[in-house]
């Protein structure tokens, strides 16, 4: 009964840890996407607002106008690279698409990746369970020895 309670505790602890890691990853992704958006659109917004406030008095050089347009368009191309940087699964699929691989190849690679991740997690859980079981066994042996010494 002790082992099943602790293994349940371990699995909930593992789930909690994976949830925290997923939340951190999502936060990192959103922060990068929003940061890139702000950096790319800020010059456009500032110059537009200055143009509205100053009306005809403000003359923006043509190079700055071109630079603003390039930044705004660059923002659209940044997201796939941000996702590629943050997410390993997305990275593998993105590279496959860029290399014009067949759909079956992409599916096969993603399935093998998913299986290897699943097996890796199983191995970690088994080793944690074995470690906990051996610690519980040793603790029980110590309790039995202590009881026999006190008698």
C-alpha positions as CSV (number, residue, x, y, z in Angstrom):
1,X,0.0,0.0,0.0
2,X,2.9,2.3,0.8
3,X,4.5,1.9,-2.7
4,X,1.2,2.6,-4.6
5,X,0.6,5.8,-2.6
6,X,4.1,7.0,-3.2
7,X,4.1,6.0,-6.9
8,X,0.8,8.0,-7.2
9,X,2.5,10.9,-5.5
10,X,5.5,10.5,-7.9
11,X,3.3,10.5,-11.0
12,X,1.4,13.6,-9.8
13,X,4.7,15.3,-9.0
14,X,6.0,14.3,-12.4
15,X,2.8,15.7,-14.0
16,X,3.1,18.9,-12.0
17,X,6.8,19.3,-13.1
18,X,5.9,18.7,-16.8
19,X,3.1,21.3,-16.5
20,X,5.5,23.8,-15.1
21,X,8.0,23.1,-17.8
22,X,5.3,23.4,-20.5
23,X,4.1,26.7,-19.0
24,X,7.7,28.1,-19.0
25,X,8.1,27.0,-22.6
26,X,4.9,28.7,-23.6
27,X,5.8,31.9,-21.7
28,X,9.2,32.0,-23.5
29,X,7.5,31.5,-26.9
30,X,4.9,34.2,-26.3
31,X,7.5,36.6,-24.9
32,X,9.7,36.2,-28.0
33,X,6.8,36.5,-30.4
34,X,5.4,39.6,-28.7
35,X,8.9,41.1,-28.2
36,X,9.6,40.7,-32.0
37,X,6.2,42.2,-32.8
38,X,6.9,45.3,-30.6
39,X,10.4,45.8,-32.0
40,X,9.3,45.5,-35.6
41,X,6.2,47.7,-35.3
42,X,7.4,50.3,-32.9
43,X,9.2,52.5,-35.5
44,X,6.1,52.4,-37.7
45,X,3.8,53.4,-34.8
46,X,6.1,56.2,-33.6
47,X,6.5,57.8,-37.0
48,X,2.8,57.5,-37.8
49,X,1.9,59.1,-34.5
50,X,4.5,61.9,-35.0
51,X,3.1,62.5,-38.5
52,X,-0.5,62.8,-37.1
53,X,0.6,65.2,-34.3
54,X,2.9,67.3,-36.3
55,X,0.8,67.1,-39.5
56,X,2.7,68.7,-42.4
57,X,5.7,69.8,-40.4
58,X,7.3,66.4,-40.1
59,X,9.1,65.1,-43.3
60,X,10.2,61.5,-42.9
61,X,13.2,60.6,-45.2
62,X,12.4,58.0,-47.8
63,X,15.0,55.6,-46.3
64,X,13.3,55.6,-43.0
65,X,10.0,54.9,-44.6
66,X,11.6,51.9,-46.5
67,X,13.2,50.7,-43.3
68,X,9.8,50.8,-41.4
69,X,8.1,48.8,-44.2
70,X,10.9,46.2,-44.2
71,X,10.7,45.8,-40.4
72,X,6.9,45.4,-40.6
73,X,7.2,42.7,-43.3
74,X,10.1,41.0,-41.5
75,X,7.8,40.5,-38.4
76,X,5.7,38.1,-40.4
77,X,8.7,36.0,-41.3
78,X,10.1,35.9,-37.7
79,X,7.4,33.7,-36.1
80,X,8.4,30.4,-37.8
81,X,12.0,31.0,-36.8
82,X,11.0,31.8,-33.2
83,X,9.0,28.6,-33.0
84,X,11.9,26.7,-34.5
85,X,14.2,28.1,-31.9
86,X,11.9,27.2,-29.0
87,X,10.2,23.9,-30.0
88,X,12.3,20.9,-31.1
89,X,9.4,19.0,-32.7
90,X,8.5,22.1,-34.7
91,X,12.1,22.5,-35.7
92,X,12.3,18.9,-37.1
93,X,9.1,19.3,-39.1
94,X,10.1,22.8,-40.3
95,X,13.5,21.5,-41.6
96,X,11.7,18.6,-43.3
97,X,9.3,21.0,-45.0
98,X,12.2,23.3,-46.1
99,X,14.0,20.3,-47.6
100,X,10.8,19.4,-49.5
101,X,10.6,15.9,-47.9
102,X,7.5,13.9,-48.5
103,X,4.6,13.9,-46.1
104,X,5.2,10.2,-45.3
105,X,8.8,11.0,-44.3
106,X,7.7,13.8,-42.1
107,X,5.1,11.6,-40.4
108,X,7.5,8.8,-39.9
109,X,10.1,11.1,-38.4
110,X,7.6,12.7,-36.1
111,X,6.3,9.3,-35.0
112,X,9.8,8.0,-34.3
113,X,10.5,11.2,-32.3
114,X,7.3,10.8,-30.3
115,X,8.1,7.2,-29.6
116,X,11.6,7.9,-28.4
117,X,10.3,10.7,-26.1
118,X,7.7,8.4,-24.8
119,X,10.2,5.6,-24.1
120,X,12.6,8.1,-22.5
121,X,9.9,9.2,-20.1
122,X,9.0,5.6,-19.3
123,X,12.6,4.8,-18.5
124,X,12.8,7.9,-16.2
125,X,9.6,6.9,-14.4
126,X,10.8,3.3,-14.0
127,X,14.1,4.3,-12.6
128,X,12.4,6.8,-10.2
129,X,10.0,4.0,-9.1
130,X,12.9,1.5,-8.6
131,X,14.8,4.1,-6.6
132,X,11.8,4.8,-4.4
133,X,11.0,1.1,-4.0
134,X,14.6,0.3,-2.9
135,X,14.6,3.3,-0.5
136,X,11.2,2.1,1.0
137,X,12.6,-1.4,1.3
138,X,15.7,-0.2,3.1
139,X,13.7,2.0,5.4
140,X,11.4,-0.9,6.3
141,X,14.5,-3.1,7.0
142,X,15.9,-0.4,9.2
143,X,12.6,-0.2,11.1
144,X,12.5,-4.0,11.6
145,X,16.1,-3.9,12.9
146,X,15.4,-1.0,15.3
147,X,12.3,-2.8,16.6
148,X,14.3,-6.0,17.2
149,X,17.1,-4.0,18.9
150,X,14.7,-2.3,21.3
151,X,13.2,-5.6,22.5
